[in-house]
């Protein structure tokens, strides 16, 4: 796995920082770092809801709470950016 962000991963990392008001540089989020739980960024279910709303607002993608794919979508910066890139409408 690469530790360097693609341009779109960098855009999504900046989006994460902005949407969740995280106090860290976007460049510190490696593509394969875990986003939720005690590893990686340590985000929680409230963060998922906020992020899903922000993604819908900015990219036109509806991510429903309780969707079994959410675990895969929000695994890492890489999986999240891939999902948004494949499904974005704007």
HTML snippet that shows the backbone in 3Dmol.js (N, CA, C, O; Angstrom):
<script src="https://3Dmol.org/build/3Dmol-min.js"></script>
<div id="view" style="width:600px;height:400px;position:relative"></div>
<script>
const pdb = `
ATOM      1  N   UNK A   1       0.836  -1.199   0.000  1.00  0.00           N
ATOM      2  CA  UNK A   1       0.000   0.000   0.000  1.00  0.00           C
ATOM      3  C   UNK A   1       0.876   1.257   0.000  1.00  0.00           C
ATOM      4  O   UNK A   1       1.958   1.285   0.587  1.00  0.00           O
ATOM      5  N   UNK A   2       0.386   2.265  -0.659  1.00  0.00           N
ATOM      6  CA  UNK A   2       1.125   3.513  -0.767  1.00  0.00           C
ATOM      7  C   UNK A   2       0.825   4.419   0.431  1.00  0.00           C
ATOM      8  O   UNK A   2      -0.293   4.440   0.947  1.00  0.00           O
ATOM      9  N   UNK A   3       1.822   5.150   0.852  1.00  0.00           N
ATOM     10  CA  UNK A   3       1.620   6.116   1.936  1.00  0.00           C
ATOM     11  C   UNK A   3       1.491   7.527   1.391  1.00  0.00           C
ATOM     12  O   UNK A   3       1.407   8.489   2.155  1.00  0.00           O
ATOM     13  N   UNK A   4       1.475   7.651   0.066  1.00  0.00           N
ATOM     14  CA  UNK A   4       1.357   8.951  -0.583  1.00  0.00           C
ATOM     15  C   UNK A   4      -0.038   9.114  -1.148  1.00  0.00           C
ATOM     16  O   UNK A   4      -0.553   8.208  -1.803  1.00  0.00           O
ATOM     17  N   UNK A   5      -0.652  10.251  -0.904  1.00  0.00           N
ATOM     18  CA  UNK A   5      -2.004  10.511  -1.378  1.00  0.00           C
ATOM     19  C   UNK A   5      -2.024  10.837  -2.863  1.00  0.00           C
ATOM     20  O   UNK A   5      -1.139  11.525  -3.370  1.00  0.00           O
ATOM     21  N   UNK A   6      -3.055  10.330  -3.563  1.00  0.00           N
ATOM     22  CA  UNK A   6      -3.306  10.781  -4.925  1.00  0.00           C
ATOM     23  C   UNK A   6      -3.926  12.172  -4.817  1.00  0.00           C
ATOM     24  O   UNK A   6      -4.255  12.614  -3.717  1.00  0.00           O
ATOM     25  N   UNK A   7      -4.089  12.864  -5.940  1.00  0.00           N
ATOM     26  CA  UNK A   7      -4.709  14.197  -5.898  1.00  0.00           C
ATOM     27  C   UNK A   7      -6.114  14.132  -5.322  1.00  0.00           C
ATOM     28  O   UNK A   7      -6.501  14.984  -4.522  1.00  0.00           O
ATOM     29  N   UNK A   8      -6.888  13.111  -5.732  1.00  0.00           N
ATOM     30  CA  UNK A   8      -8.263  13.026  -5.227  1.00  0.00           C
ATOM     31  C   UNK A   8      -8.280  12.637  -3.751  1.00  0.00           C
ATOM     32  O   UNK A   8      -9.118  13.134  -2.998  1.00  0.00           O
ATOM     33  N   UNK A   9      -7.378  11.765  -3.325  1.00  0.00           N
ATOM     34  CA  UNK A   9      -7.280  11.432  -1.897  1.00  0.00           C
ATOM     35  C   UNK A   9      -6.919  12.666  -1.080  1.00  0.00           C
ATOM     36  O   UNK A   9      -7.402  12.844   0.038  1.00  0.00           O
ATOM     37  N   UNK A  10      -6.067  13.516  -1.649  1.00  0.00           N
ATOM     38  CA  UNK A  10      -5.709  14.761  -0.964  1.00  0.00           C
ATOM     39  C   UNK A  10      -6.943  15.657  -0.833  1.00  0.00           C
ATOM     40  O   UNK A  10      -7.156  16.279   0.208  1.00  0.00           O
ATOM     41  N   UNK A  11      -7.752  15.719  -1.890  1.00  0.00           N
ATOM     42  CA  UNK A  11      -8.987  16.496  -1.838  1.00  0.00           C
ATOM     43  C   UNK A  11      -9.908  15.956  -0.741  1.00  0.00           C
ATOM     44  O   UNK A  11     -10.486  16.731   0.021  1.00  0.00           O
ATOM     45  N   UNK A  12     -10.045  14.647  -0.660  1.00  0.00           N
ATOM     46  CA  UNK A  12     -10.919  14.036   0.350  1.00  0.00           C
ATOM     47  C   UNK A  12     -10.328  14.201   1.750  1.00  0.00           C
ATOM     48  O   UNK A  12     -11.074  14.412   2.706  1.00  0.00           O
ATOM     49  N   UNK A  13      -9.026  14.111   1.887  1.00  0.00           N
ATOM     50  CA  UNK A  13      -8.383  14.343   3.190  1.00  0.00           C
ATOM     51  C   UNK A  13      -8.660  15.771   3.662  1.00  0.00           C
ATOM     52  O   UNK A  13      -8.992  15.982   4.829  1.00  0.00           O
ATOM     53  N   UNK A  14      -8.525  16.743   2.772  1.00  0.00           N
ATOM     54  CA  UNK A  14      -8.852  18.133   3.118  1.00  0.00           C
ATOM     55  C   UNK A  14     -10.330  18.265   3.479  1.00  0.00           C
ATOM     56  O   UNK A  14     -10.690  18.983   4.412  1.00  0.00           O
ATOM     57  N   UNK A  15     -11.178  17.567   2.731  1.00  0.00           N
ATOM     58  CA  UNK A  15     -12.614  17.561   2.991  1.00  0.00           C
ATOM     59  C   UNK A  15     -12.913  16.983   4.381  1.00  0.00           C
ATOM     60  O   UNK A  15     -13.760  17.515   5.099  1.00  0.00           O
ATOM     61  N   UNK A  16     -12.230  15.908   4.763  1.00  0.00           N
ATOM     62  CA  UNK A  16     -12.397  15.313   6.096  1.00  0.00           C
ATOM     63  C   UNK A  16     -12.026  16.313   7.187  1.00  0.00           C
ATOM     64  O   UNK A  16     -12.771  16.512   8.146  1.00  0.00           O
ATOM     65  N   UNK A  17     -10.862  16.937   7.025  1.00  0.00           N
ATOM     66  CA  UNK A  17     -10.376  17.914   8.012  1.00  0.00           C
ATOM     67  C   UNK A  17     -11.379  19.058   8.166  1.00  0.00           C
ATOM     68  O   UNK A  17     -11.726  19.459   9.277  1.00  0.00           O
ATOM     69  N   UNK A  18     -11.835  19.573   7.018  1.00  0.00           N
ATOM     70  CA  UNK A  18     -12.769  20.692   7.006  1.00  0.00           C
ATOM     71  C   UNK A  18     -14.133  20.292   7.584  1.00  0.00           C
ATOM     72  O   UNK A  18     -14.687  21.008   8.418  1.00  0.00           O
ATOM     73  N   UNK A  19     -14.666  19.165   7.148  1.00  0.00           N
ATOM     74  CA  UNK A  19     -16.008  18.739   7.556  1.00  0.00           C
ATOM     75  C   UNK A  19     -16.096  18.401   9.036  1.00  0.00           C
ATOM     76  O   UNK A  19     -17.091  18.710   9.691  1.00  0.00           O
ATOM     77  N   UNK A  20     -15.052  17.767   9.562  1.00  0.00           N
ATOM     78  CA  UNK A  20     -15.069  17.313  10.952  1.00  0.00           C
ATOM     79  C   UNK A  20     -14.258  18.211  11.873  1.00  0.00           C
ATOM     80  O   UNK A  20     -14.118  17.924  13.061  1.00  0.00           O
ATOM     81  N   UNK A  21     -13.727  19.293  11.329  1.00  0.00           N
ATOM     82  CA  UNK A  21     -12.938  20.261  12.090  1.00  0.00           C
ATOM     83  C   UNK A  21     -11.829  19.576  12.884  1.00  0.00           C
ATOM     84  O   UNK A  21     -11.654  19.816  14.079  1.00  0.00           O
ATOM     85  N   UNK A  22     -11.092  18.723  12.192  1.00  0.00           N
ATOM     86  CA  UNK A  22      -9.980  18.016  12.826  1.00  0.00           C
ATOM     87  C   UNK A  22      -8.773  18.939  12.887  1.00  0.00           C
ATOM     88  O   UNK A  22      -8.562  19.765  12.000  1.00  0.00           O
ATOM     89  N   UNK A  23      -7.995  18.789  13.933  1.00  0.00           N
ATOM     90  CA  UNK A  23      -6.824  19.644  14.098  1.00  0.00           C
ATOM     91  C   UNK A  23      -5.565  18.851  13.761  1.00  0.00           C
ATOM     92  O   UNK A  23      -4.782  18.472  14.632  1.00  0.00           O
ATOM     93  N   UNK A  24      -5.406  18.619  12.462  1.00  0.00           N
ATOM     94  CA  UNK A  24      -4.220  17.937  11.962  1.00  0.00           C
ATOM     95  C   UNK A  24      -4.073  18.279  10.496  1.00  0.00           C
ATOM     96  O   UNK A  24      -5.060  18.623   9.845  1.00  0.00           O
ATOM     97  N   UNK A  25      -2.875  18.195   9.961  1.00  0.00           N
ATOM     98  CA  UNK A  25      -2.704  18.455   8.528  1.00  0.00           C
ATOM     99  C   UNK A  25      -3.290  17.305   7.710  1.00  0.00           C
ATOM    100  O   UNK A  25      -3.136  16.137   8.068  1.00  0.00           O
ATOM    101  N   UNK A  26      -3.955  17.641   6.623  1.00  0.00           N
ATOM    102  CA  UNK A  26      -4.544  16.626   5.743  1.00  0.00           C
ATOM    103  C   UNK A  26      -3.479  15.675   5.214  1.00  0.00           C
ATOM    104  O   UNK A  26      -3.756  14.499   4.978  1.00  0.00           O
ATOM    105  N   UNK A  27      -2.272  16.177   5.030  1.00  0.00           N
ATOM    106  CA  UNK A  27      -1.178  15.355   4.504  1.00  0.00           C
ATOM    107  C   UNK A  27      -0.791  14.229   5.461  1.00  0.00           C
ATOM    108  O   UNK A  27      -0.155  13.260   5.049  1.00  0.00           O
ATOM    109  N   UNK A  28      -1.170  14.350   6.742  1.00  0.00           N
ATOM    110  CA  UNK A  28      -0.847  13.310   7.727  1.00  0.00           C
ATOM    111  C   UNK A  28      -1.771  12.100   7.628  1.00  0.00           C
ATOM    112  O   UNK A  28      -1.507  11.073   8.253  1.00  0.00           O
ATOM    113  N   UNK A  29      -2.845  12.206   6.856  1.00  0.00           N
ATOM    114  CA  UNK A  29      -3.774  11.083   6.713  1.00  0.00           C
ATOM    115  C   UNK A  29      -3.269  10.205   5.567  1.00  0.00           C
ATOM    116  O   UNK A  29      -3.401  10.567   4.398  1.00  0.00           O
ATOM    117  N   UNK A  30      -2.698   9.066   5.902  1.00  0.00           N
ATOM    118  CA  UNK A  30      -2.198   8.171   4.864  1.00  0.00           C
ATOM    119  C   UNK A  30      -3.383   7.441   4.225  1.00  0.00           C
ATOM    120  O   UNK A  30      -4.389   7.201   4.891  1.00  0.00           O
ATOM    121  N   UNK A  31      -3.274   7.088   2.946  1.00  0.00           N
ATOM    122  CA  UNK A  31      -4.386   6.459   2.237  1.00  0.00           C
ATOM    123  C   UNK A  31      -4.923   5.188   2.890  1.00  0.00           C
ATOM    124  O   UNK A  31      -6.118   4.905   2.809  1.00  0.00           O
ATOM    125  N   UNK A  32      -4.032   4.412   3.545  1.00  0.00           N
ATOM    126  CA  UNK A  32      -4.482   3.147   4.124  1.00  0.00           C
ATOM    127  C   UNK A  32      -4.693   3.210   5.636  1.00  0.00           C
ATOM    128  O   UNK A  32      -4.935   2.176   6.261  1.00  0.00           O
ATOM    129  N   UNK A  33      -4.609   4.387   6.232  1.00  0.00           N
ATOM    130  CA  UNK A  33      -4.848   4.531   7.665  1.00  0.00           C
ATOM    131  C   UNK A  33      -6.330   4.328   7.973  1.00  0.00           C
ATOM    132  O   UNK A  33      -7.196   4.784   7.227  1.00  0.00           O
ATOM    133  N   UNK A  34      -6.608   3.645   9.070  1.00  0.00           N
ATOM    134  CA  UNK A  34      -7.975   3.421   9.507  1.00  0.00           C
ATOM    135  C   UNK A  34      -8.601   4.751   9.918  1.00  0.00           C
ATOM    136  O   UNK A  34      -7.975   5.550  10.615  1.00  0.00           O
ATOM    137  N   UNK A  35      -9.840   4.984   9.484  1.00  0.00           N
ATOM    138  CA  UNK A  35     -10.510   6.242   9.820  1.00  0.00           C
ATOM    139  C   UNK A  35     -11.231   6.181  11.169  1.00  0.00           C
ATOM    140  O   UNK A  35     -11.222   7.152  11.925  1.00  0.00           O
ATOM    141  N   UNK A  36     -11.859   5.030  11.468  1.00  0.00           N
ATOM    142  CA  UNK A  36     -12.718   4.953  12.651  1.00  0.00           C
ATOM    143  C   UNK A  36     -12.201   3.947  13.663  1.00  0.00           C
ATOM    144  O   UNK A  36     -11.433   3.044  13.332  1.00  0.00           O
ATOM    145  N   UNK A  37     -12.643   4.123  14.918  1.00  0.00           N
ATOM    146  CA  UNK A  37     -12.212   3.235  15.985  1.00  0.00           C
ATOM    147  C   UNK A  37     -10.955   3.761  16.650  1.00  0.00           C
ATOM    148  O   UNK A  37     -10.568   4.913  16.455  1.00  0.00           O
ATOM    149  N   UNK A  38     -10.318   2.897  17.444  1.00  0.00           N
ATOM    150  CA  UNK A  38      -9.161   3.339  18.233  1.00  0.00           C
ATOM    151  C   UNK A  38      -7.889   3.491  17.401  1.00  0.00           C
ATOM    152  O   UNK A  38      -6.935   4.135  17.838  1.00  0.00           O
ATOM    153  N   UNK A  39      -7.871   2.901  16.207  1.00  0.00           N
ATOM    154  CA  UNK A  39      -6.720   3.034  15.315  1.00  0.00           C
ATOM    155  C   UNK A  39      -6.881   4.281  14.433  1.00  0.00           C
ATOM    156  O   UNK A  39      -7.959   4.874  14.384  1.00  0.00           O
ATOM    157  N   UNK A  40      -5.828   4.666  13.752  1.00  0.00           N
ATOM    158  CA  UNK A  40      -5.905   5.751  12.776  1.00  0.00           C
ATOM    159  C   UNK A  40      -6.417   7.052  13.341  1.00  0.00           C
ATOM    160  O   UNK A  40      -5.902   7.557  14.339  1.00  0.00           O
ATOM    161  N   UNK A  41      -7.455   7.605  12.686  1.00  0.00           N
ATOM    162  CA  UNK A  41      -7.985   8.907  13.102  1.00  0.00           C
ATOM    163  C   UNK A  41      -8.879   8.816  14.335  1.00  0.00           C
ATOM    164  O   UNK A  41      -9.104   9.825  15.003  1.00  0.00           O
ATOM    165  N   UNK A  42      -9.386   7.643  14.644  1.00  0.00           N
ATOM    166  CA  UNK A  42     -10.203   7.470  15.849  1.00  0.00           C
ATOM    167  C   UNK A  42     -11.572   8.128  15.780  1.00  0.00           C
ATOM    168  O   UNK A  42     -12.111   8.540  16.807  1.00  0.00           O
ATOM    169  N   UNK A  43     -12.140   8.233  14.586  1.00  0.00           N
ATOM    170  CA  UNK A  43     -13.456   8.835  14.437  1.00  0.00           C
ATOM    171  C   UNK A  43     -14.535   7.880  14.943  1.00  0.00           C
ATOM    172  O   UNK A  43     -14.312   6.673  15.031  1.00  0.00           O
ATOM    173  N   UNK A  44     -15.715   8.430  15.277  1.00  0.00           N
ATOM    174  CA  UNK A  44     -16.792   7.597  15.820  1.00  0.00           C
ATOM    175  C   UNK A  44     -18.045   7.670  14.951  1.00  0.00           C
ATOM    176  O   UNK A  44     -18.029   8.274  13.879  1.00  0.00           O
ATOM    177  N   UNK A  45     -19.132   7.051  15.419  1.00  0.00           N
ATOM    178  CA  UNK A  45     -20.365   6.967  14.623  1.00  0.00           C
ATOM    179  C   UNK A  45     -20.987   8.339  14.366  1.00  0.00           C
ATOM    180  O   UNK A  45     -21.613   8.541  13.325  1.00  0.00           O
ATOM    181  N   UNK A  46     -20.831   9.265  15.276  1.00  0.00           N
ATOM    182  CA  UNK A  46     -21.338  10.635  15.061  1.00  0.00           C
ATOM    183  C   UNK A  46     -20.555  11.274  13.922  1.00  0.00           C
ATOM    184  O   UNK A  46     -21.127  11.971  13.084  1.00  0.00           O
ATOM    185  N   UNK A  47     -19.253  11.038  13.890  1.00  0.00           N
ATOM    186  CA  UNK A  47     -18.422  11.547  12.795  1.00  0.00           C
ATOM    187  C   UNK A  47     -18.867  10.955  11.458  1.00  0.00           C
ATOM    188  O   UNK A  47     -18.882  11.650  10.442  1.00  0.00           O
ATOM    189  N   UNK A  48     -19.232   9.661  11.460  1.00  0.00           N
ATOM    190  CA  UNK A  48     -19.717   9.031  10.223  1.00  0.00           C
ATOM    191  C   UNK A  48     -20.966   9.752   9.731  1.00  0.00           C
ATOM    192  O   UNK A  48     -21.082  10.051   8.542  1.00  0.00           O
ATOM    193  N   UNK A  49     -21.897  10.032  10.633  1.00  0.00           N
ATOM    194  CA  UNK A  49     -23.133  10.727  10.245  1.00  0.00           C
ATOM    195  C   UNK A  49     -22.834  12.112   9.684  1.00  0.00           C
ATOM    196  O   UNK A  49     -23.379  12.496   8.649  1.00  0.00           O
ATOM    197  N   UNK A  50     -21.982  12.852  10.354  1.00  0.00           N
ATOM    198  CA  UNK A  50     -21.613  14.190   9.878  1.00  0.00           C
ATOM    199  C   UNK A  50     -20.935  14.115   8.516  1.00  0.00           C
ATOM    200  O   UNK A  50     -21.213  14.918   7.625  1.00  0.00           O
ATOM    201  N   UNK A  51     -20.053  13.150   8.370  1.00  0.00           N
ATOM    202  CA  UNK A  51     -19.328  12.975   7.123  1.00  0.00           C
ATOM    203  C   UNK A  51     -20.263  12.563   5.991  1.00  0.00           C
ATOM    204  O   UNK A  51     -20.145  13.069   4.875  1.00  0.00           O
ATOM    205  N   UNK A  52     -21.190  11.648   6.269  1.00  0.00           N
ATOM    206  CA  UNK A  52     -22.152  11.208   5.254  1.00  0.00           C
ATOM    207  C   UNK A  52     -23.005  12.383   4.779  1.00  0.00           C
ATOM    208  O   UNK A  52     -23.290  12.499   3.587  1.00  0.00           O
ATOM    209  N   UNK A  53     -23.412  13.249   5.699  1.00  0.00           N
ATOM    210  CA  UNK A  53     -24.197  14.428   5.345  1.00  0.00           C
ATOM    211  C   UNK A  53     -23.364  15.382   4.490  1.00  0.00           C
ATOM    212  O   UNK A  53     -23.847  15.911   3.489  1.00  0.00           O
ATOM    213  N   UNK A  54     -22.123  15.595   4.886  1.00  0.00           N
ATOM    214  CA  UNK A  54     -21.235  16.494   4.136  1.00  0.00           C
ATOM    215  C   UNK A  54     -20.954  15.944   2.738  1.00  0.00           C
ATOM    216  O   UNK A  54     -20.887  16.705   1.773  1.00  0.00           O
ATOM    217  N   UNK A  55     -20.789  14.622   2.626  1.00  0.00           N
ATOM    218  CA  UNK A  55     -20.555  13.989   1.319  1.00  0.00           C
ATOM    219  C   UNK A  55     -21.771  14.170   0.429  1.00  0.00           C
ATOM    220  O   UNK A  55     -21.640  14.461  -0.760  1.00  0.00           O
ATOM    221  N   UNK A  56     -22.959  13.999   1.007  1.00  0.00           N
ATOM    222  CA  UNK A  56     -24.185  14.186   0.217  1.00  0.00           C
ATOM    223  C   UNK A  56     -24.287  15.621  -0.279  1.00  0.00           C
ATOM    224  O   UNK A  56     -24.648  15.867  -1.430  1.00  0.00           O
ATOM    225  N   UNK A  57     -23.968  16.556   0.593  1.00  0.00           N
ATOM    226  CA  UNK A  57     -24.059  17.974   0.253  1.00  0.00           C
ATOM    227  C   UNK A  57     -23.061  18.372  -0.833  1.00  0.00           C
ATOM    228  O   UNK A  57     -23.418  19.080  -1.775  1.00  0.00           O
ATOM    229  N   UNK A  58     -21.820  17.922  -0.703  1.00  0.00           N
ATOM    230  CA  UNK A  58     -20.784  18.334  -1.642  1.00  0.00           C
ATOM    231  C   UNK A  58     -20.751  17.497  -2.923  1.00  0.00           C
ATOM    232  O   UNK A  58     -20.550  18.039  -4.010  1.00  0.00           O
ATOM    233  N   UNK A  59     -20.944  16.194  -2.803  1.00  0.00           N
ATOM    234  CA  UNK A  59     -20.742  15.298  -3.947  1.00  0.00           C
ATOM    235  C   UNK A  59     -22.026  14.681  -4.498  1.00  0.00           C
ATOM    236  O   UNK A  59     -21.990  13.990  -5.516  1.00  0.00           O
ATOM    237  N   UNK A  60     -23.171  14.925  -3.832  1.00  0.00           N
ATOM    238  CA  UNK A  60     -24.434  14.399  -4.330  1.00  0.00           C
ATOM    239  C   UNK A  60     -24.595  12.901  -4.136  1.00  0.00           C
ATOM    240  O   UNK A  60     -25.373  12.266  -4.849  1.00  0.00           O
ATOM    241  N   UNK A  61     -23.869  12.323  -3.177  1.00  0.00           N
ATOM    242  CA  UNK A  61     -23.927  10.882  -2.912  1.00  0.00           C
ATOM    243  C   UNK A  61     -24.675  10.664  -1.600  1.00  0.00           C
ATOM    244  O   UNK A  61     -24.323  11.243  -0.572  1.00  0.00           O
ATOM    245  N   UNK A  62     -25.705   9.827  -1.644  1.00  0.00           N
ATOM    246  CA  UNK A  62     -26.428   9.492  -0.421  1.00  0.00           C
ATOM    247  C   UNK A  62     -25.847   8.216   0.157  1.00  0.00           C
ATOM    248  O   UNK A  62     -25.848   7.170  -0.492  1.00  0.00           O
ATOM    249  N   UNK A  63     -25.351   8.310   1.382  1.00  0.00           N
ATOM    250  CA  UNK A  63     -24.855   7.149   2.117  1.00  0.00           C
ATOM    251  C   UNK A  63     -25.804   6.966   3.294  1.00  0.00           C
ATOM    252  O   UNK A  63     -25.811   7.769   4.227  1.00  0.00           O
ATOM    253  N   UNK A  64     -26.595   5.919   3.245  1.00  0.00           N
ATOM    254  CA  UNK A  64     -27.607   5.690   4.276  1.00  0.00           C
ATOM    255  C   UNK A  64     -26.985   5.070   5.528  1.00  0.00           C
ATOM    256  O   UNK A  64     -26.139   4.179   5.440  1.00  0.00           O
ATOM    257  N   UNK A  65     -27.419   5.557   6.695  1.00  0.00           N
ATOM    258  CA  UNK A  65     -26.937   4.946   7.931  1.00  0.00           C
ATOM    259  C   UNK A  65     -27.501   3.527   7.990  1.00  0.00           C
ATOM    260  O   UNK A  65     -28.629   3.282   7.560  1.00  0.00           O
ATOM    261  N   UNK A  66     -26.735   2.624   8.509  1.00  0.00           N
ATOM    262  CA  UNK A  66     -27.160   1.234   8.581  1.00  0.00           C
ATOM    263  C   UNK A  66     -26.875   0.430   7.324  1.00  0.00           C
ATOM    264  O   UNK A  66     -27.122  -0.775   7.296  1.00  0.00           O
ATOM    265  N   UNK A  67     -26.357   1.077   6.279  1.00  0.00           N
ATOM    266  CA  UNK A  67     -26.003   0.359   5.057  1.00  0.00           C
ATOM    267  C   UNK A  67     -24.809  -0.554   5.367  1.00  0.00           C
ATOM    268  O   UNK A  67     -23.812  -0.112   5.938  1.00  0.00           O
ATOM    269  N   UNK A  68     -24.921  -1.814   4.989  1.00  0.00           N
ATOM    270  CA  UNK A  68     -23.849  -2.764   5.296  1.00  0.00           C
ATOM    271  C   UNK A  68     -22.538  -2.421   4.591  1.00  0.00           C
ATOM    272  O   UNK A  68     -21.478  -2.879   5.016  1.00  0.00           O
ATOM    273  N   UNK A  69     -22.591  -1.630   3.530  1.00  0.00           N
ATOM    274  CA  UNK A  69     -21.374  -1.211   2.829  1.00  0.00           C
ATOM    275  C   UNK A  69     -20.604  -0.122   3.565  1.00  0.00           C
ATOM    276  O   UNK A  69     -19.443   0.133   3.244  1.00  0.00           O
ATOM    277  N   UNK A  70     -21.228   0.522   4.546  1.00  0.00           N
ATOM    278  CA  UNK A  70     -20.575   1.638   5.241  1.00  0.00           C
ATOM    279  C   UNK A  70     -19.242   1.241   5.862  1.00  0.00           C
ATOM    280  O   UNK A  70     -18.293   2.025   5.861  1.00  0.00           O
ATOM    281  N   UNK A  71     -19.172   0.028   6.391  1.00  0.00           N
ATOM    282  CA  UNK A  71     -17.924  -0.429   7.004  1.00  0.00           C
ATOM    283  C   UNK A  71     -16.813  -0.413   5.969  1.00  0.00           C
ATOM    284  O   UNK A  71     -15.692   0.003   6.261  1.00  0.00           O
ATOM    285  N   UNK A  72     -17.122  -0.866   4.754  1.00  0.00           N
ATOM    286  CA  UNK A  72     -16.118  -0.871   3.689  1.00  0.00           C
ATOM    287  C   UNK A  72     -15.842   0.530   3.161  1.00  0.00           C
ATOM    288  O   UNK A  72     -14.691   0.875   2.894  1.00  0.00           O
ATOM    289  N   UNK A  73     -16.887   1.341   3.006  1.00  0.00           N
ATOM    290  CA  UNK A  73     -16.730   2.697   2.478  1.00  0.00           C
ATOM    291  C   UNK A  73     -15.828   3.532   3.386  1.00  0.00           C
ATOM    292  O   UNK A  73     -14.950   4.248   2.905  1.00  0.00           O
ATOM    293  N   UNK A  74     -16.046   3.440   4.691  1.00  0.00           N
ATOM    294  CA  UNK A  74     -15.338   4.287   5.649  1.00  0.00           C
ATOM    295  C   UNK A  74     -14.127   3.605   6.290  1.00  0.00           C
ATOM    296  O   UNK A  74     -13.683   4.020   7.361  1.00  0.00           O
ATOM    297  N   UNK A  75     -13.591   2.569   5.650  1.00  0.00           N
ATOM    298  CA  UNK A  75     -12.435   1.872   6.212  1.00  0.00           C
ATOM    299  C   UNK A  75     -11.209   2.771   6.272  1.00  0.00           C
ATOM    300  O   UNK A  75     -10.537   2.841   7.301  1.00  0.00           O
ATOM    301  N   UNK A  76     -10.917   3.455   5.173  1.00  0.00           N
ATOM    302  CA  UNK A  76      -9.689   4.259   5.089  1.00  0.00           C
ATOM    303  C   UNK A  76      -9.913   5.420   4.118  1.00  0.00           C
ATOM    304  O   UNK A  76     -10.938   5.492   3.441  1.00  0.00           O
ATOM    305  N   UNK A  77      -8.956   6.302   4.066  1.00  0.00           N
ATOM    306  CA  UNK A  77      -9.005   7.405   3.101  1.00  0.00           C
ATOM    307  C   UNK A  77      -9.097   6.840   1.688  1.00  0.00           C
ATOM    308  O   UNK A  77      -9.831   7.368   0.852  1.00  0.00           O
ATOM    309  N   UNK A  78      -8.368   5.786   1.425  1.00  0.00           N
ATOM    310  CA  UNK A  78      -8.359   5.175   0.106  1.00  0.00           C
ATOM    311  C   UNK A  78      -9.743   4.633  -0.279  1.00  0.00           C
ATOM    312  O   UNK A  78     -10.223   4.899  -1.381  1.00  0.00           O
ATOM    313  N   UNK A  79     -10.383   3.878   0.616  1.00  0.00           N
ATOM    314  CA  UNK A  79     -11.696   3.305   0.289  1.00  0.00           C
ATOM    315  C   UNK A  79     -12.761   4.386   0.171  1.00  0.00           C
ATOM    316  O   UNK A  79     -13.643   4.302  -0.682  1.00  0.00           O
ATOM    317  N   UNK A  80     -12.679   5.401   1.028  1.00  0.00           N
ATOM    318  CA  UNK A  80     -13.649   6.493   0.973  1.00  0.00           C
ATOM    319  C   UNK A  80     -13.497   7.301  -0.310  1.00  0.00           C
ATOM    320  O   UNK A  80     -14.489   7.604  -0.973  1.00  0.00           O
ATOM    321  N   UNK A  81     -12.276   7.648  -0.661  1.00  0.00           N
ATOM    322  CA  UNK A  81     -12.070   8.448  -1.874  1.00  0.00           C
ATOM    323  C   UNK A  81     -12.444   7.652  -3.123  1.00  0.00           C
ATOM    324  O   UNK A  81     -12.989   8.219  -4.070  1.00  0.00           O
ATOM    325  N   UNK A  82     -12.158   6.336  -3.139  1.00  0.00           N
ATOM    326  CA  UNK A  82     -12.547   5.500  -4.278  1.00  0.00           C
ATOM    327  C   UNK A  82     -14.067   5.488  -4.434  1.00  0.00           C
ATOM    328  O   UNK A  82     -14.585   5.625  -5.543  1.00  0.00           O
ATOM    329  N   UNK A  83     -14.770   5.323  -3.327  1.00  0.00           N
ATOM    330  CA  UNK A  83     -16.237   5.276  -3.363  1.00  0.00           C
ATOM    331  C   UNK A  83     -16.805   6.607  -3.876  1.00  0.00           C
ATOM    332  O   UNK A  83     -17.684   6.620  -4.737  1.00  0.00           O
ATOM    333  N   UNK A  84     -16.305   7.709  -3.348  1.00  0.00           N
ATOM    334  CA  UNK A  84     -16.806   9.028  -3.759  1.00  0.00           C
ATOM    335  C   UNK A  84     -16.500   9.255  -5.246  1.00  0.00           C
ATOM    336  O   UNK A  84     -17.355   9.742  -5.985  1.00  0.00           O
ATOM    337  N   UNK A  85     -15.300   8.909  -5.678  1.00  0.00           N
ATOM    338  CA  UNK A  85     -14.920   9.117  -7.065  1.00  0.00           C
ATOM    339  C   UNK A  85     -15.822   8.310  -8.013  1.00  0.00           C
ATOM    340  O   UNK A  85     -16.176   8.787  -9.091  1.00  0.00           O
ATOM    341  N   UNK A  86     -16.186   7.106  -7.612  1.00  0.00           N
ATOM    342  CA  UNK A  86     -17.040   6.249  -8.456  1.00  0.00           C
ATOM    343  C   UNK A  86     -18.501   6.702  -8.482  1.00  0.00           C
ATOM    344  O   UNK A  86     -19.203   6.458  -9.464  1.00  0.00           O
ATOM    345  N   UNK A  87     -18.966   7.357  -7.419  1.00  0.00           N
ATOM    346  CA  UNK A  87     -20.392   7.666  -7.296  1.00  0.00           C
ATOM    347  C   UNK A  87     -20.767   9.141  -7.338  1.00  0.00           C
ATOM    348  O   UNK A  87     -21.954   9.465  -7.354  1.00  0.00           O
ATOM    349  N   UNK A  88     -19.790  10.043  -7.356  1.00  0.00           N
ATOM    350  CA  UNK A  88     -20.093  11.478  -7.280  1.00  0.00           C
ATOM    351  C   UNK A  88     -20.894  11.950  -8.493  1.00  0.00           C
ATOM    352  O   UNK A  88     -20.708  11.469  -9.610  1.00  0.00           O
ATOM    353  N   UNK A  89     -21.784  12.900  -8.240  1.00  0.00           N
ATOM    354  CA  UNK A  89     -22.665  13.425  -9.270  1.00  0.00           C
ATOM    355  C   UNK A  89     -22.318  14.847  -9.675  1.00  0.00           C
ATOM    356  O   UNK A  89     -22.796  15.347 -10.693  1.00  0.00           O
ATOM    357  N   UNK A  90     -21.479  15.496  -8.870  1.00  0.00           N
ATOM    358  CA  UNK A  90     -21.125  16.890  -9.156  1.00  0.00           C
ATOM    359  C   UNK A  90     -19.633  17.047  -9.352  1.00  0.00           C
ATOM    360  O   UNK A  90     -19.157  18.154  -9.601  1.00  0.00           O
TER     361      UNK A  90
END
`;
const viewer = $3Dmol.createViewer("view");
viewer.addModel(pdb, "pdb");
viewer.setStyle({}, {cartoon: {color: "spectrum"}});
viewer.zoomTo();
viewer.render();
</script>
